[in-house]
Amino acid sequence: MKQLKKDLQAVSKSLKQLTLRTEKIAKKLEKLEKPKPVKKSKAKVKTKVKAKAKPKVTKKPVKVSAAATVLAVIKRSRKGVDVATLRKKTGFESRKISGIVQRFKREGKIKNSGKGIYVKA
């Protein structure tokens, strides 16, 4: 039993040494694989100068205000819109919608066609 234990320890030690050697070899290979930049001789050659391409300008999405969104929904509907429908279509809370509707009524942009139903003026 003691002999088996000694043999296993010897095998373990040699495996560790082999692991270290293979890691060293792997590092050397990585260094060899990296190509060194080759310096080119500077030969003066006339080349045509290309016009620089204009960078592409991407348009930023326009942020529409909450009031404009509510007004657009009301203008699209023919028969009028109630607060529940405005909540579904805009995703705003009813308190916010009520404030916007009251402001538009004061400004004369919308009017009531019935109780709680709003149409464009």
C-alpha positions as CSV (number, residue, x, y, z in Angstrom):
1,M,0.0,0.0,0.0
2,K,2.8,2.4,0.8
3,Q,4.5,1.5,-2.5
4,L,1.4,2.4,-4.4
5,K,1.1,5.7,-2.6
6,K,4.7,6.6,-3.5
7,D,4.2,5.6,-7.1
8,L,1.1,7.8,-7.3
9,Q,2.9,10.8,-5.9
10,A,5.8,10.3,-8.3
11,V,3.3,10.2,-11.2
12,S,1.6,13.3,-9.9
13,K,4.9,15.2,-9.7
14,S,5.9,14.2,-13.2
15,L,2.5,15.3,-14.6
16,K,2.9,18.7,-13.0
17,Q,6.4,19.1,-14.6
18,L,5.0,18.1,-18.0
19,T,2.2,20.7,-17.6
20,L,4.7,23.4,-16.9
21,R,6.8,22.4,-19.9
22,T,3.8,22.4,-22.2
23,E,2.7,25.9,-21.0
24,K,6.2,27.2,-21.7
25,I,6.2,25.8,-25.2
26,A,2.7,27.2,-25.8
27,K,3.9,30.7,-24.8
28,K,6.9,30.4,-27.2
29,L,4.6,29.4,-30.0
30,E,2.3,32.4,-29.4
31,K,5.3,34.7,-29.7
32,L,6.4,33.1,-32.9
33,E,2.9,33.2,-34.4
34,K,2.6,37.0,-33.9
35,P,4.0,38.5,-37.1
36,K,6.3,41.5,-36.7
37,P,5.3,44.6,-38.6
38,V,7.4,44.8,-41.8
39,K,8.7,48.3,-42.4
40,K,8.1,49.4,-45.9
41,S,10.6,51.6,-47.7
42,K,9.2,55.0,-48.4
43,A,9.1,55.2,-52.2
44,K,7.7,58.5,-53.5
45,V,4.9,57.6,-55.8
46,K,2.4,60.1,-57.1
47,T,-1.1,58.9,-56.3
48,K,-4.4,60.5,-57.1
49,V,-6.0,62.1,-54.1
50,K,-9.5,60.9,-53.6
51,A,-12.2,63.2,-52.3
52,K,-13.1,62.4,-48.7
53,A,-16.4,60.7,-48.4
54,K,-18.9,62.6,-46.4
55,P,-19.8,60.9,-43.2
56,K,-23.3,59.5,-43.2
57,V,-25.6,61.5,-41.0
58,T,-28.2,59.5,-39.3
59,K,-31.3,61.4,-38.3
60,K,-32.1,61.2,-34.6
61,P,-35.6,60.1,-33.9
62,V,-37.8,63.1,-33.2
63,K,-39.3,63.1,-29.7
64,V,-43.0,63.8,-29.8
65,S,-44.5,65.4,-26.8
66,A,-47.2,63.7,-24.8
67,A,-49.6,66.5,-25.7
68,A,-48.9,66.1,-29.4
69,T,-49.5,62.3,-29.1
70,V,-52.9,62.8,-27.4
71,L,-53.9,65.4,-29.9
72,A,-53.0,63.2,-32.8
73,V,-55.1,60.3,-31.4
74,I,-58.1,62.7,-30.9
75,K,-57.7,64.1,-34.5
76,R,-57.6,60.6,-36.1
77,S,-60.9,59.5,-34.6
78,R,-64.1,60.6,-36.3
79,K,-66.6,59.8,-33.6
80,G,-64.4,61.0,-30.7
81,V,-62.3,59.3,-28.1
82,D,-62.8,58.7,-24.4
83,V,-60.0,58.7,-21.7
84,A,-59.9,54.9,-21.6
85,T,-59.2,54.7,-25.3
86,L,-56.5,57.4,-25.0
87,R,-54.9,55.4,-22.2
88,K,-54.8,52.3,-24.4
89,K,-53.4,54.1,-27.5
90,T,-50.9,56.3,-25.7
91,G,-49.9,54.3,-22.7
92,F,-50.1,57.4,-20.4
93,E,-51.8,57.5,-17.1
94,S,-55.4,58.9,-16.9
95,R,-54.2,61.8,-14.7
96,K,-51.7,62.9,-17.3
97,I,-54.3,62.6,-20.1
98,S,-56.9,64.5,-18.1
99,G,-54.5,67.4,-17.7
100,I,-53.6,67.5,-21.4
101,V,-57.3,67.3,-22.4
102,Q,-58.2,70.2,-20.1
103,R,-55.5,72.3,-21.5
104,F,-56.6,71.6,-25.1
105,K,-60.2,72.4,-24.2
106,R,-59.1,75.8,-22.8
107,E,-57.0,76.5,-25.9
108,G,-60.0,75.5,-28.1
109,K,-58.2,72.7,-29.9
110,I,-60.7,70.0,-28.9
111,K,-64.3,69.9,-27.6
112,N,-66.7,67.6,-25.9
113,S,-69.1,65.7,-28.1
114,G,-70.7,63.9,-25.1
115,K,-69.8,63.1,-21.5
116,G,-66.1,62.1,-21.5
117,I,-65.8,61.9,-25.3
118,Y,-63.5,64.4,-27.0
119,V,-63.3,65.4,-30.7
120,K,-61.2,67.9,-32.6
121,A,-62.6,71.4,-32.7
